[in-house]
Amino acid sequence: MTLPPNEKYSRQILFGGIGPDGQERLGDSSAVVVGCGAIGAATANLLVRAGVGRVRVVDRDFVEASNLQRQILFDEADARETLPKAVAAERKLKTLNSQIQIEGIVADVSPRNVDELLAGFDVILDGTDNFETRFLMNDFAIKTRTPWIYAAAVSSYGVTTTIQPETTACLACLMEATGGTGLEETCDTIGVLGPIVNLIASLESAEALKLLSGKADQLHHRLVSCDVWSGRFQSIQTERNPRCRACVLKKFSYLEGQAQPHITMCGRDSVQIHERGRALDLNLLQKRLSSTVSDVRQNGYLLRFRVERYEMTLFSDGRAILKGSTDPAVARSLYAKYVGV
């Protein structure tokens, strides 16, 4: 039995900041979450439960047991099946709200596909783990005048801010002038707590609900940071950089650039290899590799196998993730040997 919409959102409608009109606006709105790790999973969960009419989740990775400590959309079965996070997220989110449109896309956002993946949404939300993608999102948002929300967390510390093109400081304003990225450590070096990612996701989602319900005048226009271990919270008024290459000079270098051929992945002791425009037939690869390497597994979305002390995961779009090394040369050598050049 399908629940009546008013019953599902009744407590949210009672909140004066949303009300019946705001809830209707939410149902007509759309959001895209880029990255479905800890922050992205929690953010997508909140948006879907709130009744945002169309939610797209884009993620390049797959579920592992180490994700379950903080990535609330996934369970042990997802990890055992090595499901792509976008696929597992879509399945779970559809069980939470059948009245909206939910789409999970297995992809790595790059200059080549950013327009296809992000265009046409009312807000872009950050669930990524690297600043190359964030600066790409920032350039796209400024160029298309799409609001987007930056969010990041590591250890017990997190930070978020909402960026409104032509109105607020953008990510390039905040980070490029100082040469910093906000979070210099990574979850690979100092770990991350579940409570901080859920707190940052809640702050990010609240800002999105303001935008999507027609209450943009309630946005705080501040850079908010917090540490759940020390109890320290800080809120800083942001200002546009009058010489910002992105929002002032309109130099969108990340949109014009090429994706790196390989990147080291946060918290994974892994390297991702990009092979743009190269499609892989996973069924044929499984047959070929089964006679040369051990533990070859395929689930319709990706193929995994072990060689020496490494584990390689291949995707149908040509990407690969090598686990067991952060050396790009090792990753590319094994890719060439077992997949081809």
Secondary structure, 3 states (H helix, E strand, C coil): CCCCHHHHCHHHHHCCCCHHHHHHHHHCCEEEEECCCHHHHHHHHHHHHHCCCEEEEEECCECCHHHCCCCCCCCHHHHHHCCEHHHHHHHHHHHHCCCCEEEEEECCCCCCCHHHHHCCCCEEEECCCCHHHHHHHHHHHHHHCCCEEEEEEEECEEEEEEECCCCCCCHHHHHCCCCCCCCCCCHHHHCECHHHHHHHHHHHHHHHHHHHCCCHHHCCCEEEEEECCCCEEEEEECCCCCCCCCCCCCCCHHHHCCCCCEEEECCCCEEEECCCCCCCCHHHHHHHHCCCCEEEEECCCEEEEEECCEEEEEECCCCEEEECCCCHHHHHHHHHHHCCC
